[in-house]
């Protein structure tokens, strides 16, 4: 492909982006698709032109938040970013980002399924693989398939420094195929639990196939594990979080250790899962040579990405939007809510569009039983609102506390009209976009896709 | 006869749980308790024998390929006899997705043939073709149930299952793929032994079928007390709509 042809293609794609903006369709990946149709190697060419290279982040949970934290760190380091911050993480979105932004360093979150082909084209300096959980089985297939695909990516490597989660045996197990991987993890056995959550992955020793035994579970199958026959154990993590203090919805503090140095660190994004995202971001930045003081400053400056524990003032009330999309992530959101001292009004929205997963069975694997102990009404909405209410009923929530408003605008109006403290909205992905659109229309939120 | 009430054996709940199988168990348990019928779920895992006298409902869910392979070997080795005896003395044996496949004769995965327990006369072959994924609704004829009763759920399977001569499907596909995407058959039933690809999970949105399983497991002519099923019926209509059926 000639430079000229890419130039023409990129102008067409930018024009398409402008038309889409005028039309109000808000599409973030459509112009990228136009570009790729005209110039199939546009991603490789644009990426190679980034003066300071790029880094790639993939995971089932936490991609957007982790890259938000990395972006703060890189900004503190004086880098101008090309970053798909709206979360458009397949080929079209990456191409559109590369075509629409100017900067010297690329930061890309990449969809789990698209990782092999995009890594090949992007040639990242570092690749962060943070976790793998069951997610939208109708779309991604079973987890084993993703692990196999990722192993190929690590093997072929393409010169990227691998940054791996020591606490996730599915990820750490890929380290055997990597050259000097950098591991991160949690070193605090006062958080998490000694028993596994329901439907946690059953990770096995690659040598003898015995199920790993755990001294501590942090999230799902993430924890401190070892083969009971002594073949394989969790690798030592070089970048860690310890002395973790979770403060409900207001955030957390922890000690971040980078090699030999330790730092008291504040994080304004709540929940243990976001401590993982922060330490993952620190590890990625460290692998890129960013200094510790910039890393600490970046983490402290990081704020929730849109829809990920984002808090907005609406009608005089605090309203927090916390995306739910799979059992592991939902469990962490519910655990964070339960640890908060306030009681909350809840609006839960279950949609079954392709981006949410057409199969809604996952809500039965999430521990909504945690809501049985709460007192306030729970509003159920979305295209599968009734089945959500059913899930809560069989989870032990009194039927009298369940209010059904399948139409989201009516549900939101009812939730805001209720006389309570903080309103917490738990939407699936497309529902999250709809909730934000309604809040933007009310003039209380800024648009997701600027 | 052992103690009264619904005594459920959940086989391999740690491995065979991929499509939210615990939802099915929760529905069976709660719908008994709401009627003041005792209900107990006991996990029977790898290496454990199955006592056929102890349970009147045996549940087997689906798993990922590796987990399913491990469980299949264990099932044949340690539980086949118990399962066959339990079915012979009237226990309900209910398998969903991978559990359905393992209740059959065998499951062919590439060049490997995994033996099942053979309680159902079906054979399954993993196809190179696309997985059969989507919302699904079937009409089924169960003894004592409404002859046009519908089950609605979600299916996601790479295996194609074929009924052998004389085997009866659980139902006819109204919408979706069913056993193999072409025959129009879904699931298989032989007496109290039932296999199906429908998850969702199946029982929350098909409470009539949950009650049929409970009544069949307890005693054939039992009439269960009615429950307030407003939400359950709403869920059933929503699952039918998702499968493209209207007016139900």
Interface residues (C-beta under 8 A of the other chain):
Chain A: X134 X137 X138 X141 X142 X143 X144 X198 X199 X202 X204 X209 X352 X358 X359 X360 X361 X362 X363 X364 X365 X384 X386 X387 X389 X390 X391 X393 X394 X395 X399 X402 X404
Chain B: X14 X15 X17 X18 X19 X20 X22 X23 X26 X27 X30 X64 X65 X66 X67 X70 X131 X133 X134 X135 X154 X156 X199 X200 X201 X204 X205 X228 X231 X232 X234 X235 X237 X238 X239 X242
